[in-house]
Amino acid sequence: MANAQFTIPDYAVFVLMLVVSVAIGVHSALRGGGSSSTQQYLLGGRRMSPIPVAISLLGGIISAISILGNATEMYYFGTQLTVNLLGCVVGTIITQWLILPLIYPLQIISINEYIERRFKSSKLRKMATSCQLLQYSIYMGICLYAPALTLSTVTSLPTWASVVSMGVICTFYITIGGVKAVVYTDVVQTLLMFFGVLVVVIICCIRLGGPDEVWTISEQGHRIEFFK
């Protein structure tokens, strides 16, 4: 099979998503989301709807690494990875019933602020912040590299150009629009991401003869594995 390459419609969708992301950032800045105050810039004035915030958080967790990496993991080693979802469910319940009632009334900006209050140590807060900065610097590098590598495979763009272009655009709309730009851009990108995955699943099921046939092929290939 020849390597798939972007066609004109593919480029149109890709460019449209970049334009929409920048437009959301500019709109948020014009509405005061990026410059009126620190509370407005970092927290959206604490008046944002919970549904967009929830979708944004979901999009932050399910990044390009998850879409590309989890699919590859299951292709080679089966569905055992889905058992991790049980831990996510338990963690979500614990967070909702035990941690949020403790943290939310404090009206803090980050967990590092709670660490400083709890242990009365600014040094500990700075240490935790430094560790997080190091962790997320590495993580974001991987998050940028994964889609950039994929993009360079289906286009004529070199990997470094993809990394630079996505990094510059994301930095631009986040800087001028604040957290509101982040949230609403995440909503659009997350919905598109789920729509794309759904389309791939539907097309695969149609081409292979339906969901039952897909399940049968996966079982025959020893890809359906739980708790093994």
Backbone bond lengths (Angstrom), bond angles and torsions (degrees), N, CA, C in turn:
res aa  C-N    CA-C-N  psi(-1)  N-CA   C-N-CA  omega(-1)  CA-C   N-CA-C  phi
1 M - - - 1.465 - - 1.526 109.53 -
2 A 1.316 116.12 132.69 1.461 120.34 178.89 1.518 110.28 -69.63
3 N 1.325 114.81 150.70 1.458 119.35 178.06 1.522 110.44 -64.04
4 A 1.340 116.18 131.79 1.460 121.18 179.00 1.520 109.65 -69.94
5 Q 1.311 115.63 139.68 1.461 121.76 179.15 1.521 109.30 -128.55
6 F 1.316 115.97 151.47 1.459 121.24 177.81 1.532 110.47 -61.50
7 T 1.325 114.96 137.68 1.453 121.31 171.42 1.531 108.44 -103.60
8 I 1.318 116.48 -179.93 1.470 120.04 -179.03 1.526 112.07 -58.93
9 P 1.342 120.16 -44.87 1.473 119.03 176.91 1.528 112.96 -60.43
10 D 1.331 116.91 -36.53 1.467 120.21 178.68 1.526 110.67 -63.64
11 Y 1.318 115.95 -46.26 1.466 119.64 177.60 1.524 111.09 -61.98
12 A 1.331 116.27 -37.76 1.463 120.40 -179.36 1.523 110.91 -62.91
13 V 1.335 116.81 -44.49 1.470 120.88 178.85 1.521 110.60 -64.77
14 F 1.324 116.66 -42.59 1.462 120.85 -178.85 1.528 111.35 -63.36
15 V 1.324 116.21 -48.26 1.465 120.27 179.67 1.523 110.37 -64.90
16 L 1.334 117.19 -38.58 1.462 120.79 179.12 1.520 111.22 -60.66
17 M 1.329 117.22 -40.59 1.464 120.23 179.23 1.522 111.07 -65.08
18 L 1.316 117.52 -38.90 1.464 120.23 177.21 1.525 110.70 -65.41
19 V 1.325 116.44 -42.03 1.467 120.58 179.71 1.521 110.62 -65.04
20 V 1.331 116.76 -42.85 1.467 120.76 178.90 1.525 110.61 -61.98
21 S 1.325 117.17 -41.85 1.466 120.79 179.69 1.526 110.91 -61.43
22 V 1.324 116.43 -46.48 1.467 120.21 178.81 1.524 110.33 -64.82
23 A 1.335 117.16 -40.29 1.463 121.12 -179.12 1.523 111.24 -62.88
24 I 1.326 116.97 -39.66 1.466 120.36 177.87 1.522 110.13 -63.84
25 G 1.332 116.81 -41.73 1.458 120.04 177.95 1.513 112.35 -62.61
26 V 1.325 116.96 -44.03 1.468 121.00 179.01 1.522 110.53 -65.07
27 H 1.328 117.07 -42.92 1.465 120.85 179.12 1.521 111.02 -61.71
28 S 1.332 116.83 -43.27 1.467 120.26 179.25 1.520 110.98 -63.85
29 A 1.331 116.77 -38.28 1.467 120.16 178.85 1.524 111.13 -66.07
30 L 1.329 116.76 -41.67 1.464 120.61 179.77 1.523 111.92 -67.50
31 R 1.345 115.64 -29.24 1.461 119.93 178.14 1.518 112.27 -83.57
32 G 1.326 116.94 1.16 1.459 120.78 178.04 1.504 114.76 92.36
33 G 1.348 117.66 6.66 1.458 119.61 -177.17 1.510 113.92 -71.46
34 G 1.345 117.50 -18.72 1.446 117.87 -174.55 1.505 115.48 -111.71
35 S 1.361 118.21 1.34 1.452 115.58 -173.04 1.522 115.35 -144.74
36 S 1.326 119.48 -10.87 1.459 119.43 -170.62 1.521 112.77 -71.05
37 S 1.322 118.29 -38.43 1.461 121.65 -179.63 1.518 109.05 -164.80
38 T 1.334 114.93 167.92 1.464 119.46 177.63 1.522 110.98 -64.27
39 Q 1.339 116.42 -42.14 1.463 120.68 178.52 1.527 110.86 -60.80
40 Q 1.314 116.09 -41.57 1.460 120.18 -179.75 1.525 110.77 -68.59
41 Y 1.325 116.29 -40.88 1.463 120.78 -176.33 1.528 111.60 -69.84
42 L 1.330 116.67 -44.20 1.464 120.66 -174.22 1.518 113.69 -90.90
43 L 1.332 117.45 -27.93 1.466 120.54 -172.66 1.524 113.50 -125.55
44 G 1.318 117.28 1.89 1.454 119.45 -179.20 1.510 113.32 64.46
45 G 1.341 116.03 27.21 1.456 119.78 -178.37 1.514 113.60 70.84
46 R 1.337 116.98 10.85 1.476 122.80 -177.53 1.529 111.97 56.45
47 R 1.322 116.95 30.90 1.458 120.01 -178.96 1.529 111.71 -126.26
48 M 1.301 117.59 21.36 1.456 120.59 -178.55 1.523 110.63 -82.75
49 S 1.327 115.38 148.06 1.463 121.08 179.44 1.527 110.18 -66.29
50 P 1.329 117.65 140.61 1.472 119.63 -177.57 1.524 113.91 -66.47
51 I 1.324 118.04 -28.30 1.466 119.62 -177.09 1.531 111.68 -67.39
52 P 1.337 120.04 -51.04 1.473 118.72 175.49 1.524 113.14 -59.94
53 V 1.337 116.76 -37.51 1.461 119.97 179.04 1.526 110.19 -63.89
54 A 1.338 116.83 -42.71 1.466 120.69 179.57 1.525 111.07 -63.57
55 I 1.334 116.60 -43.39 1.466 119.95 178.44 1.525 110.64 -64.07
56 S 1.333 116.24 -38.59 1.462 120.48 178.29 1.525 111.26 -63.03
57 L 1.328 116.44 -44.07 1.466 120.06 177.70 1.526 110.94 -62.37
58 L 1.333 116.09 -40.96 1.462 120.13 178.14 1.521 110.75 -62.40
59 G 1.335 115.98 -42.66 1.457 119.55 178.55 1.515 112.67 -65.09
60 G 1.343 116.59 -31.85 1.457 120.00 177.32 1.517 112.71 -69.38
61 I 1.335 115.71 -32.87 1.467 120.10 179.06 1.522 110.92 -77.09
62 I 1.340 115.54 -44.58 1.464 120.44 -178.53 1.524 107.90 -94.12
63 S 1.300 116.30 85.93 1.460 121.43 -177.14 1.526 109.94 -95.19
64 A 1.328 114.81 -171.86 1.462 119.81 176.71 1.524 111.17 -61.12
65 I 1.326 116.22 -30.03 1.465 119.58 178.22 1.522 110.26 -62.29
66 S 1.333 116.44 -41.59 1.462 120.44 179.85 1.524 110.93 -66.92
67 I 1.334 116.52 -46.42 1.462 120.20 -177.88 1.526 111.04 -61.79
68 L 1.318 116.83 -46.37 1.460 120.71 -178.21 1.523 112.09 -80.72
69 G 1.332 116.01 -46.03 1.463 120.36 -174.46 1.512 113.70 -70.58
70 N 1.337 117.75 -45.28 1.464 120.14 -178.72 1.522 111.67 -65.53
71 A 1.330 116.61 -39.12 1.465 119.38 178.01 1.531 110.86 -62.63
72 T 1.321 115.78 -42.29 1.468 119.78 178.38 1.519 111.51 -66.23
73 E 1.341 115.87 -42.10 1.464 120.83 178.74 1.526 111.15 -58.63
74 M 1.327 116.64 -46.02 1.466 119.68 -178.43 1.522 111.74 -71.56
75 Y 1.311 117.40 -31.20 1.460 120.07 178.27 1.529 110.87 -63.90
76 Y 1.320 115.84 -39.98 1.462 119.61 -177.10 1.523 113.05 -87.56
77 F 1.333 117.89 -35.63 1.464 120.22 -170.16 1.524 114.42 -122.43
78 G 1.330 118.79 -0.14 1.454 120.31 176.36 1.519 113.47 93.60
79 T 1.334 114.19 -172.68 1.469 121.44 -171.52 1.521 113.89 -87.47
80 Q 1.308 118.48 9.60 1.458 121.61 -179.36 1.528 111.87 -55.34
81 L 1.325 116.38 -29.13 1.462 120.72 -178.13 1.527 112.16 -61.32
82 T 1.334 117.60 -27.74 1.466 120.34 -177.29 1.522 112.55 -66.12
83 V 1.324 117.87 -17.38 1.467 120.66 177.35 1.530 110.05 -61.33
84 N 1.327 116.46 -26.14 1.468 119.98 177.27 1.520 112.36 -58.31
85 L 1.336 116.35 -25.30 1.460 119.86 -179.01 1.521 111.62 -62.84
86 L 1.323 116.97 -28.81 1.466 119.74 177.49 1.521 110.43 -62.17
87 G 1.326 116.23 -41.10 1.460 119.74 176.90 1.515 111.92 -65.23
88 C 1.341 116.48 -36.14 1.470 119.84 177.67 1.520 111.03 -64.00
89 V 1.331 116.78 -40.39 1.469 120.65 179.43 1.521 110.51 -64.29
90 V 1.325 116.52 -46.53 1.468 120.34 179.56 1.528 110.33 -63.08
91 G 1.332 116.63 -43.38 1.461 120.19 179.23 1.516 112.62 -62.55
92 T 1.334 116.68 -37.89 1.465 120.64 178.40 1.520 111.21 -65.19
93 I 1.324 116.50 -42.16 1.470 120.44 179.51 1.524 110.87 -64.17
94 I 1.328 116.70 -43.91 1.468 120.62 179.02 1.526 110.38 -62.86
95 T 1.324 116.06 -42.14 1.469 119.88 179.15 1.520 111.47 -62.36
96 Q 1.325 116.39 -43.77 1.461 120.39 -176.76 1.523 112.45 -66.55
97 W 1.318 116.84 -41.95 1.465 120.16 -171.65 1.522 114.20 -94.67
98 L 1.330 117.76 -21.52 1.465 119.51 -176.08 1.529 113.64 -116.04
99 I 1.324 116.80 -44.21 1.464 119.64 -171.85 1.524 112.28 -86.92
100 L 1.330 118.01 -47.31 1.466 120.16 -178.35 1.528 113.51 -60.17
101 P 1.344 119.83 -42.21 1.471 118.51 177.41 1.524 113.28 -60.92
102 L 1.331 116.79 -23.33 1.461 120.76 178.14 1.524 111.84 -85.00
103 I 1.326 116.75 -41.01 1.460 121.50 -172.36 1.528 112.66 -84.75
104 Y 1.326 117.58 -43.56 1.467 120.34 -170.98 1.529 113.99 -60.15
105 P 1.337 119.89 -43.30 1.474 118.79 -179.28 1.527 113.85 -62.69
106 L 1.332 117.81 -18.91 1.463 120.39 -179.26 1.527 112.39 -73.95
107 Q 1.344 117.37 -16.84 1.466 122.09 178.44 1.531 112.00 55.02
108 I 1.321 115.62 44.53 1.461 120.58 179.48 1.528 110.04 -93.18
109 I 1.319 115.74 164.18 1.458 120.62 -178.38 1.523 111.55 -89.43
110 S 1.325 117.42 -38.82 1.461 120.55 -177.95 1.522 109.94 -141.99
111 I 1.323 115.19 164.44 1.459 120.51 179.07 1.522 110.80 -66.52
112 N 1.329 116.66 -24.39 1.463 119.86 178.25 1.524 111.40 -66.75
113 E 1.312 116.53 -31.42 1.461 120.02 175.56 1.527 110.45 -66.47
114 Y 1.325 116.10 -37.16 1.471 119.66 176.48 1.524 110.93 -65.35
115 I 1.336 116.49 -39.88 1.466 120.29 178.80 1.523 110.60 -59.19
116 E 1.327 116.27 -42.00 1.469 119.66 179.29 1.526 110.95 -65.00
117 R 1.322 117.20 -42.08 1.468 120.09 179.63 1.525 111.13 -67.76
118 R 1.320 115.41 -42.30 1.472 119.42 -174.81 1.514 111.64 -67.62
119 F 1.323 117.65 -43.57 1.460 121.13 -175.49 1.527 112.89 -104.51
120 K 1.350 115.73 1.38 1.470 121.18 177.25 1.529 111.50 52.02
121 S 1.318 115.20 48.89 1.467 120.34 -177.00 1.525 109.72 -144.25
122 S 1.316 116.49 111.02 1.464 120.22 176.18 1.528 111.03 -71.42
123 K 1.339 116.53 -29.01 1.466 119.92 178.07 1.526 110.73 -64.81
124 L 1.337 116.04 -40.32 1.463 119.65 179.00 1.530 110.37 -65.25
125 R 1.328 115.78 -38.31 1.466 119.39 177.41 1.522 110.94 -63.59
126 K 1.325 116.98 -43.70 1.463 120.46 179.76 1.527 110.81 -65.34
127 M 1.326 116.36 -36.71 1.460 119.75 178.80 1.531 110.50 -65.53
128 A 1.343 116.02 -45.06 1.465 120.23 178.65 1.524 111.02 -63.20
129 T 1.326 115.97 -40.75 1.463 120.26 178.69 1.523 111.36 -63.50
130 S 1.323 116.63 -42.11 1.466 120.72 179.29 1.522 111.16 -63.01
131 C 1.328 116.57 -42.20 1.471 120.57 178.41 1.524 110.94 -63.11
132 Q 1.334 116.23 -40.85 1.459 119.63 179.00 1.522 111.75 -67.35
133 L 1.320 116.71 -39.71 1.461 119.94 177.86 1.523 111.07 -61.50
134 L 1.331 116.47 -41.90 1.461 120.44 178.10 1.525 110.65 -64.66
135 Q 1.335 115.47 -45.58 1.462 120.08 -178.98 1.524 111.46 -60.78
136 Y 1.329 116.75 -48.70 1.459 119.97 -175.37 1.522 112.45 -75.65
137 S 1.323 117.37 -23.99 1.462 119.10 174.02 1.525 110.15 -64.62
138 I 1.328 115.80 -43.34 1.468 120.27 177.37 1.524 110.45 -68.43
139 Y 1.344 115.66 -44.46 1.467 120.61 -177.74 1.524 111.56 -62.64
140 M 1.335 117.05 -44.74 1.458 120.19 -179.06 1.523 111.54 -67.85
141 G 1.331 116.14 -30.38 1.457 118.63 174.78 1.518 111.26 -62.37
142 I 1.333 115.66 -42.18 1.466 120.29 177.64 1.524 110.49 -67.74
143 C 1.350 116.11 -40.96 1.468 120.23 179.27 1.526 111.56 -61.07
144 L 1.312 117.17 -35.54 1.462 120.59 177.42 1.526 111.70 -76.15
145 Y 1.333 115.96 -38.12 1.461 119.36 -175.14 1.527 112.04 -69.48
146 A 1.343 117.07 -38.36 1.467 120.37 -176.43 1.529 112.49 -60.37
147 P 1.344 119.24 -54.59 1.471 117.57 177.90 1.524 112.99 -68.48
148 A 1.338 117.12 -30.38 1.465 119.77 178.43 1.526 110.94 -64.68
149 L 1.329 116.42 -39.69 1.464 120.64 177.77 1.523 110.60 -64.97
150 T 1.334 115.54 -41.66 1.463 119.75 177.68 1.519 111.03 -64.29
151 L 1.335 115.63 -43.17 1.465 120.08 -179.16 1.523 111.32 -64.06
152 S 1.319 116.74 -39.63 1.467 119.86 -179.86 1.528 111.66 -67.88
153 T 1.344 116.25 -22.71 1.463 120.35 178.92 1.524 111.75 -73.07
154 V 1.328 116.39 -34.30 1.470 119.95 -175.15 1.531 112.72 -104.31
155 T 1.326 116.75 1.00 1.469 120.64 176.89 1.524 108.85 -133.27
156 S 1.313 115.11 179.49 1.467 120.27 177.93 1.524 111.97 -91.10
157 L 1.344 117.04 1.98 1.461 120.43 -179.64 1.524 110.63 -72.44
158 P 1.331 118.52 134.26 1.466 119.96 171.96 1.520 110.09 -69.97
159 T 1.319 116.28 158.72 1.461 120.62 -176.26 1.520 111.85 -59.28
160 W 1.338 117.09 -42.75 1.464 119.66 -177.46 1.523 111.08 -62.92
161 A 1.337 117.78 -36.04 1.462 120.49 179.44 1.523 111.00 -67.18
162 S 1.335 116.61 -37.32 1.464 120.39 177.40 1.521 110.74 -65.66
163 V 1.334 116.50 -42.81 1.464 120.58 179.28 1.521 110.60 -62.18
164 V 1.328 116.42 -47.21 1.466 120.63 -178.12 1.524 111.18 -64.15
165 S 1.326 117.35 -45.18 1.464 120.33 -176.81 1.519 111.38 -64.34
166 M 1.333 117.48 -46.20 1.463 119.92 179.48 1.521 111.22 -66.96
167 G 1.335 116.55 -39.91 1.463 119.70 179.34 1.515 112.40 -63.64
168 V 1.335 116.58 -42.55 1.468 120.47 -179.49 1.519 110.99 -66.16
169 I 1.324 117.12 -44.60 1.467 120.51 -178.16 1.525 110.97 -65.19
170 C 1.330 116.79 -45.38 1.472 119.93 179.34 1.525 111.24 -63.26
171 T 1.321 116.35 -44.17 1.466 120.14 178.92 1.523 111.03 -61.62
172 F 1.326 116.77 -37.85 1.465 121.04 -178.20 1.524 111.52 -64.04
173 Y 1.338 117.15 -54.33 1.469 117.62 -174.84 1.523 112.28 -71.56
174 I 1.332 117.58 -28.07 1.463 119.56 176.46 1.528 110.35 -70.71
175 T 1.328 116.57 -42.49 1.462 120.89 -177.10 1.523 112.10 -64.12
176 I 1.319 117.21 -43.53 1.464 118.92 -175.76 1.525 112.59 -85.81
177 G 1.328 117.26 -25.06 1.464 119.33 -173.80 1.505 115.75 -102.85
178 G 1.329 117.77 -15.81 1.455 119.85 -179.58 1.515 112.63 71.52
179 V 1.326 115.75 -160.78 1.457 120.62 -173.68 1.528 111.71 -67.60
180 K 1.328 117.80 -28.97 1.463 119.08 177.89 1.524 111.08 -62.96
181 A 1.320 116.61 -41.39 1.461 119.90 176.85 1.520 110.48 -62.85
182 V 1.328 116.48 -40.24 1.463 120.96 178.93 1.521 110.57 -61.78
183 V 1.332 116.57 -48.69 1.462 121.34 -175.61 1.528 111.23 -63.28
184 Y 1.319 116.76 -51.36 1.463 119.19 -174.91 1.524 112.36 -72.47
185 T 1.320 117.25 -30.35 1.461 119.35 172.97 1.521 110.43 -68.22
186 D 1.322 116.44 -40.67 1.463 120.49 176.79 1.521 111.47 -60.56
187 V 1.330 116.80 -38.33 1.467 120.28 179.33 1.529 110.09 -59.90
188 V 1.328 116.14 -49.57 1.466 120.36 -179.50 1.525 110.81 -62.52
189 Q 1.324 116.86 -46.52 1.461 120.53 -176.98 1.526 112.01 -68.50
190 T 1.334 116.99 -36.93 1.462 120.23 179.66 1.521 111.16 -67.83
191 L 1.332 117.09 -43.87 1.464 120.23 177.99 1.526 110.60 -62.41
192 L 1.326 116.87 -40.69 1.463 120.06 177.63 1.525 110.93 -65.64
193 M 1.320 116.68 -38.07 1.454 121.24 179.81 1.532 110.96 -63.73
194 F 1.337 116.18 -46.71 1.462 119.86 178.83 1.528 111.02 -66.70
195 F 1.326 116.71 -37.55 1.460 120.23 177.55 1.524 110.43 -62.60
196 G 1.332 116.92 -42.49 1.454 120.76 178.93 1.520 112.60 -62.79
197 V 1.335 116.45 -43.48 1.468 120.39 177.90 1.524 110.29 -63.40
198 L 1.338 116.37 -41.92 1.466 120.47 179.43 1.524 111.25 -62.19
199 V 1.323 116.67 -41.35 1.465 120.55 178.57 1.522 110.63 -62.77
200 V 1.332 117.32 -42.68 1.463 121.08 178.65 1.525 110.74 -61.39
201 V 1.336 116.91 -43.94 1.466 121.03 179.65 1.524 110.63 -62.43
202 I 1.331 116.90 -45.29 1.466 120.77 -178.77 1.528 111.09 -63.54
203 I 1.330 116.95 -45.08 1.465 120.49 -179.70 1.529 110.89 -62.86
204 C 1.337 116.55 -42.11 1.471 120.07 179.11 1.523 111.02 -62.99
205 C 1.331 116.57 -42.68 1.467 120.14 179.50 1.524 110.97 -63.58
206 I 1.327 116.90 -40.54 1.465 120.37 179.77 1.524 110.86 -65.24
207 R 1.329 116.83 -44.66 1.464 120.41 -176.33 1.522 112.42 -70.63
208 L 1.323 117.09 -28.37 1.468 120.18 -177.09 1.518 112.97 -95.42
209 G 1.336 117.13 -4.96 1.460 118.86 176.25 1.506 115.38 104.06
210 G 1.316 118.46 14.30 1.458 121.03 176.36 1.517 112.83 114.04
211 P 1.355 116.39 166.34 1.471 121.09 -179.13 1.523 113.39 -59.52
212 D 1.337 116.86 -36.79 1.469 119.54 -179.74 1.522 111.25 -62.54
213 E 1.315 116.05 -40.88 1.457 120.14 179.83 1.530 110.96 -67.95
214 V 1.325 116.41 -38.26 1.467 120.49 176.84 1.520 110.23 -61.21
215 W 1.355 116.63 -44.16 1.466 121.13 179.19 1.526 110.83 -63.75
216 T 1.343 116.46 -41.53 1.467 120.56 -179.66 1.526 111.03 -63.42
217 I 1.319 116.10 -45.05 1.470 120.06 179.27 1.527 110.49 -62.66
218 S 1.329 116.45 -39.90 1.466 120.29 179.55 1.520 111.20 -65.48
219 E 1.331 116.77 -39.98 1.472 120.22 177.61 1.520 111.15 -65.34
220 Q 1.319 116.83 -43.51 1.461 120.39 179.60 1.524 111.76 -64.10
221 G 1.314 116.33 -29.09 1.457 120.52 177.88 1.510 113.38 -89.80
222 H 1.361 116.21 9.04 1.475 122.71 179.17 1.528 111.48 57.87
223 R 1.330 115.71 41.61 1.463 120.35 178.49 1.530 112.48 -103.19
224 I 1.320 117.93 -11.78 1.463 121.28 177.78 1.522 107.90 -94.34
225 E 1.304 116.73 97.47 1.466 122.11 -177.05 1.520 109.66 -137.87
226 F 1.325 115.74 123.69 1.460 121.36 176.17 1.527 108.78 -129.77
227 F 1.331 116.23 136.81 1.466 122.34 176.03 1.522 111.57 55.04
228 K 1.328 116.77 43.91 1.463 120.46 176.99 1.517 109.85 -119.65
